[in-house]
Amino acid sequence: MSTCLKFPDEQTVVALMPQYRVEDQWMLASHTHALDPIGTLYAETGEVVMVEGIETKLTAPIDGWHMNFVGELPENLTPFAVEPKNPKVVWA
């Protein structure tokens, strides 16, 4: 099952998921899980500016540090599971 996770910051997720880290890197997949560490997400602000003659939509960071997880979710991560109405990143 795929789960969207939202943590307050990257330090929190690193502390909660040491079993998914090897030499300070995320272990992205195994026979029991897959991770998509997204990090900070951005949303359009509604403002548009000109950048080198091109209209560009401004974005701002969304609170939190985001990750998608496939597999049996460890119990300590369930408080961080979210169900976004319009996910910005999904599995292909």
PyMOL Python script that loads the backbone (N, CA, C, O; Angstrom):
from pymol import cmd

cmd.read_pdbstr("""\
ATOM      1  N   MET A   1       0.821  -1.173   0.000  1.00  0.00           N
ATOM      2  CA  MET A   1       0.000   0.000   0.000  1.00  0.00           C
ATOM      3  C   MET A   1       0.872   1.246   0.000  1.00  0.00           C
ATOM      4  O   MET A   1       1.915   1.281   0.653  1.00  0.00           O
ATOM      5  N   SER A   2       0.450   2.255  -0.723  1.00  0.00           N
ATOM      6  CA  SER A   2       1.183   3.510  -0.808  1.00  0.00           C
ATOM      7  C   SER A   2       0.638   4.494   0.220  1.00  0.00           C
ATOM      8  O   SER A   2      -0.574   4.662   0.359  1.00  0.00           O
ATOM      9  N   THR A   3       1.553   5.141   0.936  1.00  0.00           N
ATOM     10  CA  THR A   3       1.172   6.102   1.959  1.00  0.00           C
ATOM     11  C   THR A   3       1.950   7.394   1.757  1.00  0.00           C
ATOM     12  O   THR A   3       3.162   7.375   1.541  1.00  0.00           O
ATOM     13  N   CYS A   4       1.242   8.517   1.830  1.00  0.00           N
ATOM     14  CA  CYS A   4       1.884   9.830   1.817  1.00  0.00           C
ATOM     15  C   CYS A   4       2.202  10.194   3.262  1.00  0.00           C
ATOM     16  O   CYS A   4       1.361  10.049   4.149  1.00  0.00           O
ATOM     17  N   LEU A   5       3.408  10.662   3.486  1.00  0.00           N
ATOM     18  CA  LEU A   5       3.840  11.042   4.828  1.00  0.00           C
ATOM     19  C   LEU A   5       4.261  12.500   4.842  1.00  0.00           C
ATOM     20  O   LEU A   5       4.866  12.995   3.891  1.00  0.00           O
ATOM     21  N   LYS A   6       3.933  13.182   5.935  1.00  0.00           N
ATOM     22  CA  LYS A   6       4.339  14.579   6.120  1.00  0.00           C
ATOM     23  C   LYS A   6       4.926  14.719   7.512  1.00  0.00           C
ATOM     24  O   LYS A   6       4.255  14.456   8.510  1.00  0.00           O
ATOM     25  N   PHE A   7       6.185  15.134   7.572  1.00  0.00           N
ATOM     26  CA  PHE A   7       6.909  15.316   8.821  1.00  0.00           C
ATOM     27  C   PHE A   7       7.183  16.801   9.026  1.00  0.00           C
ATOM     28  O   PHE A   7       7.143  17.569   8.065  1.00  0.00           O
ATOM     29  N   PRO A   8       7.460  17.218  10.256  1.00  0.00           N
ATOM     30  CA  PRO A   8       7.769  18.630  10.485  1.00  0.00           C
ATOM     31  C   PRO A   8       9.036  19.081   9.747  1.00  0.00           C
ATOM     32  O   PRO A   8       9.115  20.210   9.261  1.00  0.00           O
ATOM     33  N   ASP A   9      10.028  18.179   9.672  1.00  0.00           N
ATOM     34  CA  ASP A   9      11.296  18.522   9.020  1.00  0.00           C
ATOM     35  C   ASP A   9      12.061  17.230   8.717  1.00  0.00           C
ATOM     36  O   ASP A   9      11.658  16.146   9.138  1.00  0.00           O
ATOM     37  N   GLU A  10      13.152  17.358   7.993  1.00  0.00           N
ATOM     38  CA  GLU A  10      13.925  16.179   7.603  1.00  0.00           C
ATOM     39  C   GLU A  10      14.579  15.505   8.806  1.00  0.00           C
ATOM     40  O   GLU A  10      14.698  14.280   8.830  1.00  0.00           O
ATOM     41  N   GLN A  11      14.999  16.266   9.788  1.00  0.00           N
ATOM     42  CA  GLN A  11      15.634  15.687  10.963  1.00  0.00           C
ATOM     43  C   GLN A  11      14.687  14.720  11.682  1.00  0.00           C
ATOM     44  O   GLN A  11      15.119  13.692  12.204  1.00  0.00           O
ATOM     45  N   THR A  12      13.406  15.056  11.704  1.00  0.00           N
ATOM     46  CA  THR A  12      12.418  14.189  12.349  1.00  0.00           C
ATOM     47  C   THR A  12      12.313  12.857  11.629  1.00  0.00           C
ATOM     48  O   THR A  12      12.340  11.805  12.267  1.00  0.00           O
ATOM     49  N   VAL A  13      12.194  12.887  10.312  1.00  0.00           N
ATOM     50  CA  VAL A  13      12.049  11.639   9.563  1.00  0.00           C
ATOM     51  C   VAL A  13      13.319  10.795   9.649  1.00  0.00           C
ATOM     52  O   VAL A  13      13.235   9.570   9.730  1.00  0.00           O
ATOM     53  N   VAL A  14      14.462  11.411   9.632  1.00  0.00           N
ATOM     54  CA  VAL A  14      15.719  10.663   9.761  1.00  0.00           C
ATOM     55  C   VAL A  14      15.766   9.962  11.119  1.00  0.00           C
ATOM     56  O   VAL A  14      16.179   8.806  11.208  1.00  0.00           O
ATOM     57  N   ALA A  15      15.345  10.657  12.169  1.00  0.00           N
ATOM     58  CA  ALA A  15      15.351  10.063  13.505  1.00  0.00           C
ATOM     59  C   ALA A  15      14.348   8.926  13.629  1.00  0.00           C
ATOM     60  O   ALA A  15      14.594   7.961  14.352  1.00  0.00           O
ATOM     61  N   LEU A  16      13.212   9.029  12.927  1.00  0.00           N
ATOM     62  CA  LEU A  16      12.161   8.011  13.029  1.00  0.00           C
ATOM     63  C   LEU A  16      12.374   6.804  12.126  1.00  0.00           C
ATOM     64  O   LEU A  16      11.757   5.759  12.335  1.00  0.00           O
ATOM     65  N   MET A  17      13.250   6.935  11.112  1.00  0.00           N
ATOM     66  CA  MET A  17      13.389   5.865  10.123  1.00  0.00           C
ATOM     67  C   MET A  17      14.835   5.401   9.933  1.00  0.00           C
ATOM     68  O   MET A  17      15.285   5.284   8.793  1.00  0.00           O
ATOM     69  N   PRO A  18      15.574   5.134  11.007  1.00  0.00           N
ATOM     70  CA  PRO A  18      16.973   4.742  10.835  1.00  0.00           C
ATOM     71  C   PRO A  18      17.134   3.426  10.075  1.00  0.00           C
ATOM     72  O   PRO A  18      18.160   3.208   9.429  1.00  0.00           O
ATOM     73  N   GLN A  19      16.129   2.546  10.144  1.00  0.00           N
ATOM     74  CA  GLN A  19      16.214   1.254   9.462  1.00  0.00           C
ATOM     75  C   GLN A  19      16.166   1.402   7.938  1.00  0.00           C
ATOM     76  O   GLN A  19      16.446   0.446   7.215  1.00  0.00           O
ATOM     77  N   TYR A  20      15.813   2.591   7.450  1.00  0.00           N
ATOM     78  CA  TYR A  20      15.749   2.840   6.004  1.00  0.00           C
ATOM     79  C   TYR A  20      16.912   3.702   5.517  1.00  0.00           C
ATOM     80  O   TYR A  20      16.854   4.283   4.433  1.00  0.00           O
ATOM     81  N   ARG A  21      17.973   3.777   6.333  1.00  0.00           N
ATOM     82  CA  ARG A  21      19.139   4.587   5.968  1.00  0.00           C
ATOM     83  C   ARG A  21      20.385   3.716   5.982  1.00  0.00           C
ATOM     84  O   ARG A  21      20.558   2.870   6.859  1.00  0.00           O
ATOM     85  N   VAL A  22      21.249   3.935   5.000  1.00  0.00           N
ATOM     86  CA  VAL A  22      22.535   3.257   4.915  1.00  0.00           C
ATOM     87  C   VAL A  22      23.570   4.325   4.574  1.00  0.00           C
ATOM     88  O   VAL A  22      23.464   5.003   3.552  1.00  0.00           O
ATOM     89  N   GLU A  23      24.560   4.465   5.433  1.00  0.00           N
ATOM     90  CA  GLU A  23      25.626   5.447   5.229  1.00  0.00           C
ATOM     91  C   GLU A  23      25.061   6.833   4.919  1.00  0.00           C
ATOM     92  O   GLU A  23      25.476   7.483   3.960  1.00  0.00           O
ATOM     93  N   ASP A  24      24.114   7.274   5.739  1.00  0.00           N
ATOM     94  CA  ASP A  24      23.487   8.596   5.635  1.00  0.00           C
ATOM     95  C   ASP A  24      22.720   8.826   4.332  1.00  0.00           C
ATOM     96  O   ASP A  24      22.510   9.971   3.930  1.00  0.00           O
ATOM     97  N   GLN A  25      22.307   7.754   3.680  1.00  0.00           N
ATOM     98  CA  GLN A  25      21.494   7.846   2.457  1.00  0.00           C
ATOM     99  C   GLN A  25      20.225   7.023   2.647  1.00  0.00           C
ATOM    100  O   GLN A  25      20.215   6.041   3.389  1.00  0.00           O
ATOM    101  N   TRP A  26      19.162   7.431   1.974  1.00  0.00           N
ATOM    102  CA  TRP A  26      17.926   6.653   2.027  1.00  0.00           C
ATOM    103  C   TRP A  26      18.086   5.363   1.245  1.00  0.00           C
ATOM    104  O   TRP A  26      18.609   5.374   0.130  1.00  0.00           O
ATOM    105  N   MET A  27      17.644   4.258   1.814  1.00  0.00           N
ATOM    106  CA  MET A  27      17.568   2.983   1.113  1.00  0.00           C
ATOM    107  C   MET A  27      16.214   3.010   0.393  1.00  0.00           C
ATOM    108  O   MET A  27      15.179   2.741   1.002  1.00  0.00           O
ATOM    109  N   LEU A  28      16.227   3.329  -0.881  1.00  0.00           N
ATOM    110  CA  LEU A  28      15.004   3.621  -1.616  1.00  0.00           C
ATOM    111  C   LEU A  28      14.110   2.420  -1.849  1.00  0.00           C
ATOM    112  O   LEU A  28      12.899   2.581  -1.998  1.00  0.00           O
ATOM    113  N   ALA A  29      14.671   1.218  -1.884  1.00  0.00           N
ATOM    114  CA  ALA A  29      13.836   0.045  -2.142  1.00  0.00           C
ATOM    115  C   ALA A  29      14.482  -1.211  -1.583  1.00  0.00           C
ATOM    116  O   ALA A  29      15.702  -1.325  -1.472  1.00  0.00           O
ATOM    117  N   SER A  30      13.607  -2.151  -1.236  1.00  0.00           N
ATOM    118  CA  SER A  30      14.016  -3.492  -0.830  1.00  0.00           C
ATOM    119  C   SER A  30      12.882  -4.422  -1.229  1.00  0.00           C
ATOM    120  O   SER A  30      11.978  -4.012  -1.957  1.00  0.00           O
ATOM    121  N   HIS A  31      12.915  -5.655  -0.770  1.00  0.00           N
ATOM    122  CA  HIS A  31      11.832  -6.587  -1.056  1.00  0.00           C
ATOM    123  C   HIS A  31      10.570  -6.240  -0.269  1.00  0.00           C
ATOM    124  O   HIS A  31       9.498  -6.774  -0.554  1.00  0.00           O
ATOM    125  N   THR A  32      10.687  -5.354   0.712  1.00  0.00           N
ATOM    126  CA  THR A  32       9.542  -5.050   1.572  1.00  0.00           C
ATOM    127  C   THR A  32       9.080  -3.597   1.540  1.00  0.00           C
ATOM    128  O   THR A  32       8.053  -3.266   2.133  1.00  0.00           O
ATOM    129  N   HIS A  33       9.819  -2.726   0.860  1.00  0.00           N
ATOM    130  CA  HIS A  33       9.418  -1.319   0.864  1.00  0.00           C
ATOM    131  C   HIS A  33       9.956  -0.585  -0.364  1.00  0.00           C
ATOM    132  O   HIS A  33      10.835  -1.073  -1.073  1.00  0.00           O
ATOM    133  N   ALA A  34       9.396   0.603  -0.585  1.00  0.00           N
ATOM    134  CA  ALA A  34       9.935   1.572  -1.551  1.00  0.00           C
ATOM    135  C   ALA A  34       9.702   2.959  -0.960  1.00  0.00           C
ATOM    136  O   ALA A  34       8.649   3.229  -0.382  1.00  0.00           O
ATOM    137  N   LEU A  35      10.688   3.828  -1.111  1.00  0.00           N
ATOM    138  CA  LEU A  35      10.611   5.195  -0.599  1.00  0.00           C
ATOM    139  C   LEU A  35      10.757   6.182  -1.737  1.00  0.00           C
ATOM    140  O   LEU A  35      11.510   5.959  -2.685  1.00  0.00           O
ATOM    141  N   ASP A  36      10.026   7.274  -1.628  1.00  0.00           N
ATOM    142  CA  ASP A  36      10.203   8.409  -2.527  1.00  0.00           C
ATOM    143  C   ASP A  36      10.359   9.640  -1.642  1.00  0.00           C
ATOM    144  O   ASP A  36       9.378  10.329  -1.357  1.00  0.00           O
ATOM    145  N   PRO A  37      11.604   9.926  -1.198  1.00  0.00           N
ATOM    146  CA  PRO A  37      11.818  11.095  -0.348  1.00  0.00           C
ATOM    147  C   PRO A  37      11.680  12.370  -1.179  1.00  0.00           C
ATOM    148  O   PRO A  37      12.529  12.658  -2.023  1.00  0.00           O
ATOM    149  N   ILE A  38      10.633  13.118  -0.945  1.00  0.00           N
ATOM    150  CA  ILE A  38      10.324  14.301  -1.744  1.00  0.00           C
ATOM    151  C   ILE A  38      10.955  15.546  -1.150  1.00  0.00           C
ATOM    152  O   ILE A  38      11.523  16.365  -1.872  1.00  0.00           O
ATOM    153  N   GLY A  39      10.858  15.689   0.157  1.00  0.00           N
ATOM    154  CA  GLY A  39      11.388  16.882   0.808  1.00  0.00           C
ATOM    155  C   GLY A  39      10.346  17.981   0.827  1.00  0.00           C
ATOM    156  O   GLY A  39       9.176  17.735   1.122  1.00  0.00           O
ATOM    157  N   THR A  40      10.772  19.194   0.513  1.00  0.00           N
ATOM    158  CA  THR A  40       9.884  20.346   0.516  1.00  0.00           C
ATOM    159  C   THR A  40       9.082  20.395  -0.771  1.00  0.00           C
ATOM    160  O   THR A  40       9.628  20.246  -1.864  1.00  0.00           O
ATOM    161  N   LEU A  41       7.791  20.603  -0.633  1.00  0.00           N
ATOM    162  CA  LEU A  41       6.913  20.801  -1.786  1.00  0.00           C
ATOM    163  C   LEU A  41       6.607  22.285  -1.912  1.00  0.00           C
ATOM    164  O   LEU A  41       6.684  23.029  -0.934  1.00  0.00           O
ATOM    165  N   TYR A  42       6.260  22.711  -3.121  1.00  0.00           N
ATOM    166  CA  TYR A  42       5.953  24.114  -3.383  1.00  0.00           C
ATOM    167  C   TYR A  42       4.593  24.235  -4.043  1.00  0.00           C
ATOM    168  O   TYR A  42       4.194  23.368  -4.821  1.00  0.00           O
ATOM    169  N   ALA A  43       3.880  25.315  -3.733  1.00  0.00           N
ATOM    170  CA  ALA A  43       2.577  25.587  -4.329  1.00  0.00           C
ATOM    171  C   ALA A  43       2.598  26.979  -4.958  1.00  0.00           C
ATOM    172  O   ALA A  43       3.289  27.880  -4.483  1.00  0.00           O
ATOM    173  N   GLU A  44       1.840  27.132  -6.019  1.00  0.00           N
ATOM    174  CA  GLU A  44       1.741  28.436  -6.669  1.00  0.00           C
ATOM    175  C   GLU A  44       1.065  29.423  -5.720  1.00  0.00           C
ATOM    176  O   GLU A  44       0.127  29.071  -5.004  1.00  0.00           O
ATOM    177  N   THR A  45       1.555  30.665  -5.725  1.00  0.00           N
ATOM    178  CA  THR A  45       1.013  31.705  -4.852  1.00  0.00           C
ATOM    179  C   THR A  45      -0.098  32.494  -5.526  1.00  0.00           C
ATOM    180  O   THR A  45      -0.847  33.209  -4.860  1.00  0.00           O
ATOM    181  N   GLY A  46      -0.207  32.371  -6.829  1.00  0.00           N
ATOM    182  CA  GLY A  46      -1.172  33.176  -7.576  1.00  0.00           C
ATOM    183  C   GLY A  46      -0.532  34.418  -8.182  1.00  0.00           C
ATOM    184  O   GLY A  46      -1.138  35.092  -9.015  1.00  0.00           O
ATOM    185  N   GLU A  47       0.685  34.716  -7.765  1.00  0.00           N
ATOM    186  CA  GLU A  47       1.400  35.871  -8.312  1.00  0.00           C
ATOM    187  C   GLU A  47       2.184  35.465  -9.552  1.00  0.00           C
ATOM    188  O   GLU A  47       2.663  34.337  -9.664  1.00  0.00           O
ATOM    189  N   VAL A  48       2.304  36.414 -10.483  1.00  0.00           N
ATOM    190  CA  VAL A  48       3.066  36.196 -11.711  1.00  0.00           C
ATOM    191  C   VAL A  48       4.059  37.342 -11.849  1.00  0.00           C
ATOM    192  O   VAL A  48       3.709  38.505 -11.653  1.00  0.00           O
ATOM    193  N   VAL A  49       5.294  37.006 -12.188  1.00  0.00           N
ATOM    194  CA  VAL A  49       6.331  38.012 -12.416  1.00  0.00           C
ATOM    195  C   VAL A  49       6.972  37.759 -13.778  1.00  0.00           C
ATOM    196  O   VAL A  49       6.856  36.674 -14.347  1.00  0.00           O
ATOM    197  N   MET A  50       7.635  38.767 -14.274  1.00  0.00           N
ATOM    198  CA  MET A  50       8.370  38.624 -15.531  1.00  0.00           C
ATOM    199  C   MET A  50       9.824  38.271 -15.211  1.00  0.00           C
ATOM    200  O   MET A  50      10.490  38.974 -14.451  1.00  0.00           O
ATOM    201  N   VAL A  51      10.304  37.181 -15.798  1.00  0.00           N
ATOM    202  CA  VAL A  51      11.695  36.763 -15.644  1.00  0.00           C
ATOM    203  C   VAL A  51      12.267  36.631 -17.040  1.00  0.00           C
ATOM    204  O   VAL A  51      11.881  35.746 -17.804  1.00  0.00           O
ATOM    205  N   GLU A  52      13.194  37.525 -17.366  1.00  0.00           N
ATOM    206  CA  GLU A  52      13.811  37.550 -18.692  1.00  0.00           C
ATOM    207  C   GLU A  52      12.762  37.549 -19.798  1.00  0.00           C
ATOM    208  O   GLU A  52      12.894  36.854 -20.805  1.00  0.00           O
ATOM    209  N   GLY A  53      11.706  38.356 -19.581  1.00  0.00           N
ATOM    210  CA  GLY A  53      10.663  38.509 -20.586  1.00  0.00           C
ATOM    211  C   GLY A  53       9.635  37.397 -20.620  1.00  0.00           C
ATOM    212  O   GLY A  53       8.789  37.371 -21.514  1.00  0.00           O
ATOM    213  N   ILE A  54       9.688  36.486 -19.676  1.00  0.00           N
ATOM    214  CA  ILE A  54       8.742  35.357 -19.639  1.00  0.00           C
ATOM    215  C   ILE A  54       7.912  35.454 -18.361  1.00  0.00           C
ATOM    216  O   ILE A  54       8.454  35.600 -17.266  1.00  0.00           O
ATOM    217  N   GLU A  55       6.578  35.369 -18.517  1.00  0.00           N
ATOM    218  CA  GLU A  55       5.723  35.348 -17.331  1.00  0.00           C
ATOM    219  C   GLU A  55       5.973  34.065 -16.550  1.00  0.00           C
ATOM    220  O   GLU A  55       5.912  32.966 -17.102  1.00  0.00           O
ATOM    221  N   THR A  56       6.253  34.219 -15.264  1.00  0.00           N
ATOM    222  CA  THR A  56       6.575  33.078 -14.412  1.00  0.00           C
ATOM    223  C   THR A  56       5.693  33.112 -13.172  1.00  0.00           C
ATOM    224  O   THR A  56       5.584  34.141 -12.505  1.00  0.00           O
ATOM    225  N   LYS A  57       5.055  31.966 -12.863  1.00  0.00           N
ATOM    226  CA  LYS A  57       4.216  31.873 -11.673  1.00  0.00           C
ATOM    227  C   LYS A  57       5.108  31.674 -10.450  1.00  0.00           C
ATOM    228  O   LYS A  57       5.979  30.805 -10.434  1.00  0.00           O
ATOM    229  N   LEU A  58       4.875  32.495  -9.426  1.00  0.00           N
ATOM    230  CA  LEU A  58       5.643  32.365  -8.192  1.00  0.00           C
ATOM    231  C   LEU A  58       5.116  31.203  -7.353  1.00  0.00           C
ATOM    232  O   LEU A  58       3.924  30.896  -7.361  1.00  0.00           O
ATOM    233  N   THR A  59       6.027  30.572  -6.637  1.00  0.00           N
ATOM    234  CA  THR A  59       5.660  29.489  -5.734  1.00  0.00           C
ATOM    235  C   THR A  59       6.217  29.785  -4.345  1.00  0.00           C
ATOM    236  O   THR A  59       7.121  30.604  -4.178  1.00  0.00           O
ATOM    237  N   ALA A  60       5.654  29.100  -3.359  1.00  0.00           N
ATOM    238  CA  ALA A  60       6.120  29.215  -1.977  1.00  0.00           C
ATOM    239  C   ALA A  60       6.152  27.816  -1.376  1.00  0.00           C
ATOM    240  O   ALA A  60       5.367  26.955  -1.772  1.00  0.00           O
ATOM    241  N   PRO A  61       7.047  27.584  -0.430  1.00  0.00           N
ATOM    242  CA  PRO A  61       7.121  26.248   0.184  1.00  0.00           C
ATOM    243  C   PRO A  61       5.870  25.923   0.997  1.00  0.00           C
ATOM    244  O   PRO A  61       5.276  26.786   1.643  1.00  0.00           O
ATOM    245  N   ILE A  62       5.494  24.649   0.940  1.00  0.00           N
ATOM    246  CA  ILE A  62       4.418  24.117   1.779  1.00  0.00           C
ATOM    247  C   ILE A  62       5.068  23.599   3.055  1.00  0.00           C
ATOM    248  O   ILE A  62       6.133  22.983   3.003  1.00  0.00           O
ATOM    249  N   ASP A  63       4.448  23.840   4.178  1.00  0.00           N
ATOM    250  CA  ASP A  63       5.004  23.370   5.458  1.00  0.00           C
ATOM    251  C   ASP A  63       5.276  21.871   5.430  1.00  0.00           C
ATOM    252  O   ASP A  63       4.509  21.100   4.854  1.00  0.00           O
ATOM    253  N   GLY A  64       6.366  21.474   6.052  1.00  0.00           N
ATOM    254  CA  GLY A  64       6.663  20.066   6.245  1.00  0.00           C
ATOM    255  C   GLY A  64       7.695  19.500   5.292  1.00  0.00           C
ATOM    256  O   GLY A  64       8.140  20.159   4.352  1.00  0.00           O
ATOM    257  N   TRP A  65       8.062  18.253   5.566  1.00  0.00           N
ATOM    258  CA  TRP A  65       9.013  17.478   4.747  1.00  0.00           C
ATOM    259  C   TRP A  65       8.272  16.210   4.344  1.00  0.00           C
ATOM    260  O   TRP A  65       7.779  15.478   5.202  1.00  0.00           O
ATOM    261  N   HIS A  66       8.192  15.947   3.047  1.00  0.00           N
ATOM    262  CA  HIS A  66       7.275  14.950   2.508  1.00  0.00           C
ATOM    263  C   HIS A  66       7.998  13.719   1.955  1.00  0.00           C
ATOM    264  O   HIS A  66       9.114  13.803   1.441  1.00  0.00           O
ATOM    265  N   MET A  67       7.318  12.570   2.081  1.00  0.00           N
ATOM    266  CA  MET A  67       7.856  11.314   1.564  1.00  0.00           C
ATOM    267  C   MET A  67       6.687  10.406   1.204  1.00  0.00           C
ATOM    268  O   MET A  67       5.675  10.382   1.904  1.00  0.00           O
ATOM    269  N   ASN A  68       6.827   9.659   0.112  1.00  0.00           N
ATOM    270  CA  ASN A  68       5.882   8.599  -0.214  1.00  0.00           C
ATOM    271  C   ASN A  68       6.506   7.273   0.200  1.00  0.00           C
ATOM    272  O   ASN A  68       7.711   7.069   0.052  1.00  0.00           O
ATOM    273  N   PHE A  69       5.673   6.371   0.722  1.00  0.00           N
ATOM    274  CA  PHE A  69       6.150   5.098   1.255  1.00  0.00           C
ATOM    275  C   PHE A  69       5.261   3.983   0.725  1.00  0.00           C
ATOM    276  O   PHE A  69       4.036   4.094   0.774  1.00  0.00           O
ATOM    277  N   VAL A  70       5.859   2.913   0.222  1.00  0.00           N
ATOM    278  CA  VAL A  70       5.117   1.726  -0.186  1.00  0.00           C
ATOM    279  C   VAL A  70       5.618   0.570   0.666  1.00  0.00           C
ATOM    280  O   VAL A  70       6.821   0.345   0.796  1.00  0.00           O
ATOM    281  N   GLY A  71       4.668  -0.158   1.242  1.00  0.00           N
ATOM    282  CA  GLY A  71       4.997  -1.291   2.098  1.00  0.00           C
ATOM    283  C   GLY A  71       4.172  -1.213   3.362  1.00  0.00           C
ATOM    284  O   GLY A  71       3.298  -0.357   3.499  1.00  0.00           O
ATOM    285  N   GLU A  72       4.459  -2.119   4.288  1.00  0.00           N
ATOM    286  CA  GLU A  72       3.763  -2.091   5.572  1.00  0.00           C
ATOM    287  C   GLU A  72       4.337  -0.944   6.397  1.00  0.00           C
ATOM    288  O   GLU A  72       5.516  -0.946   6.753  1.00  0.00           O
ATOM    289  N   LEU A  73       3.494   0.021   6.689  1.00  0.00           N
ATOM    290  CA  LEU A  73       3.946   1.226   7.380  1.00  0.00           C
ATOM    291  C   LEU A  73       4.268   0.915   8.842  1.00  0.00           C
ATOM    292  O   LEU A  73       3.417   0.396   9.565  1.00  0.00           O
ATOM    293  N   PRO A  74       5.489   1.227   9.280  1.00  0.00           N
ATOM    294  CA  PRO A  74       5.822   1.035  10.694  1.00  0.00           C
ATOM    295  C   PRO A  74       4.885   1.860  11.582  1.00  0.00           C
ATOM    296  O   PRO A  74       4.497   2.972  11.226  1.00  0.00           O
ATOM    297  N   GLU A  75       4.537   1.311  12.717  1.00  0.00           N
ATOM    298  CA  GLU A  75       3.574   1.940  13.613  1.00  0.00           C
ATOM    299  C   GLU A  75       3.982   3.354  14.018  1.00  0.00           C
ATOM    300  O   GLU A  75       3.124   4.226  14.156  1.00  0.00           O
ATOM    301  N   ASN A  76       5.285   3.593  14.209  1.00  0.00           N
ATOM    302  CA  ASN A  76       5.724   4.919  14.650  1.00  0.00           C
ATOM    303  C   ASN A  76       5.534   5.990  13.577  1.00  0.00           C
ATOM    304  O   ASN A  76       5.657   7.180  13.868  1.00  0.00           O
ATOM    305  N   LEU A  77       5.234   5.585  12.335  1.00  0.00           N
ATOM    306  CA  LEU A  77       5.035   6.560  11.267  1.00  0.00           C
ATOM    307  C   LEU A  77       3.564   6.887  11.023  1.00  0.00           C
ATOM    308  O   LEU A  77       3.260   7.848  10.315  1.00  0.00           O
ATOM    309  N   THR A  78       2.646   6.106  11.595  1.00  0.00           N
ATOM    310  CA  THR A  78       1.220   6.343  11.327  1.00  0.00           C
ATOM    311  C   THR A  78       0.739   7.747  11.702  1.00  0.00           C
ATOM    312  O   THR A  78      -0.153   8.262  11.029  1.00  0.00           O
ATOM    313  N   PRO A  79       1.280   8.391  12.738  1.00  0.00           N
ATOM    314  CA  PRO A  79       0.826   9.760  13.021  1.00  0.00           C
ATOM    315  C   PRO A  79       1.181  10.761  11.910  1.00  0.00           C
ATOM    316  O   PRO A  79       0.627  11.859  11.867  1.00  0.00           O
ATOM    317  N   PHE A  80       2.089  10.388  11.027  1.00  0.00           N
ATOM    318  CA  PHE A  80       2.541  11.296   9.979  1.00  0.00           C
ATOM    319  C   PHE A  80       1.885  11.009   8.625  1.00  0.00           C
ATOM    320  O   PHE A  80       2.167  11.690   7.639  1.00  0.00           O
ATOM    321  N   ALA A  81       1.012  10.003   8.580  1.00  0.00           N
ATOM    322  CA  ALA A  81       0.320   9.673   7.336  1.00  0.00           C
ATOM    323  C   ALA A  81      -0.720  10.746   7.034  1.00  0.00           C
ATOM    324  O   ALA A  81      -1.468  11.171   7.915  1.00  0.00           O
ATOM    325  N   VAL A  82      -0.756  11.177   5.777  1.00  0.00           N
ATOM    326  CA  VAL A  82      -1.711  12.185   5.327  1.00  0.00           C
ATOM    327  C   VAL A  82      -2.388  11.697   4.049  1.00  0.00           C
ATOM    328  O   VAL A  82      -1.861  10.838   3.342  1.00  0.00           O
ATOM    329  N   GLU A  83      -3.548  12.248   3.768  1.00  0.00           N
ATOM    330  CA  GLU A  83      -4.275  11.925   2.551  1.00  0.00           C
ATOM    331  C   GLU A  83      -4.574  13.221   1.810  1.00  0.00           C
ATOM    332  O   GLU A  83      -5.662  13.780   1.950  1.00  0.00           O
ATOM    333  N   PRO A  84      -3.610  13.707   1.016  1.00  0.00           N
ATOM    334  CA  PRO A  84      -3.825  14.977   0.319  1.00  0.00           C
ATOM    335  C   PRO A  84      -4.940  14.854  -0.726  1.00  0.00           C
ATOM    336  O   PRO A  84      -5.063  13.829  -1.398  1.00  0.00           O
ATOM    337  N   LYS A  85      -5.751  15.917  -0.853  1.00  0.00           N
ATOM    338  CA  LYS A  85      -6.826  15.937  -1.850  1.00  0.00           C
ATOM    339  C   LYS A  85      -6.262  15.870  -3.261  1.00  0.00           C
ATOM    340  O   LYS A  85      -6.775  15.147  -4.114  1.00  0.00           O
ATOM    341  N   ASN A  86      -5.210  16.626  -3.492  1.00  0.00           N
ATOM    342  CA  ASN A  86      -4.564  16.680  -4.805  1.00  0.00           C
ATOM    343  C   ASN A  86      -3.062  16.464  -4.632  1.00  0.00           C
ATOM    344  O   ASN A  86      -2.307  17.433  -4.552  1.00  0.00           O
ATOM    345  N   PRO A  87      -2.619  15.203  -4.572  1.00  0.00           N
ATOM    346  CA  PRO A  87      -1.187  14.959  -4.350  1.00  0.00           C
ATOM    347  C   PRO A  87      -0.329  15.598  -5.437  1.00  0.00           C
ATOM    348  O   PRO A  87      -0.669  15.544  -6.618  1.00  0.00           O
ATOM    349  N   LYS A  88       0.762  16.191  -5.038  1.00  0.00           N
ATOM    350  CA  LYS A  88       1.672  16.831  -5.995  1.00  0.00           C
ATOM    351  C   LYS A  88       2.669  15.840  -6.592  1.00  0.00           C
ATOM    352  O   LYS A  88       3.185  16.065  -7.687  1.00  0.00           O
ATOM    353  N   VAL A  89       2.943  14.744  -5.880  1.00  0.00           N
ATOM    354  CA  VAL A  89       3.866  13.714  -6.350  1.00  0.00           C
ATOM    355  C   VAL A  89       3.207  12.368  -6.131  1.00  0.00           C
ATOM    356  O   VAL A  89       2.781  12.060  -5.018  1.00  0.00           O
ATOM    357  N   VAL A  90       3.118  11.563  -7.177  1.00  0.00           N
ATOM    358  CA  VAL A  90       2.532  10.230  -7.081  1.00  0.00           C
ATOM    359  C   VAL A  90       3.444   9.222  -7.742  1.00  0.00           C
ATOM    360  O   VAL A  90       4.291   9.587  -8.558  1.00  0.00           O
ATOM    361  N   TRP A  91       3.279   7.949  -7.398  1.00  0.00           N
ATOM    362  CA  TRP A  91       4.055   6.889  -8.014  1.00  0.00           C
ATOM    363  C   TRP A  91       3.604   6.717  -9.455  1.00  0.00           C
ATOM    364  O   TRP A  91       2.418   6.866  -9.753  1.00  0.00           O
ATOM    365  N   ALA A  92       4.522   6.408 -10.347  1.00  0.00           N
ATOM    366  CA  ALA A  92       4.175   6.197 -11.756  1.00  0.00           C
ATOM    367  C   ALA A  92       3.596   4.831 -11.949  1.00  0.00           C
ATOM    368  O   ALA A  92       3.240   4.464 -13.069  1.00  0.00           O
TER     369      ALA A  92
END
""", "prot")
cmd.dss("prot")
cmd.show_as("cartoon", "prot")
cmd.util.cbc("prot")
cmd.orient("prot")
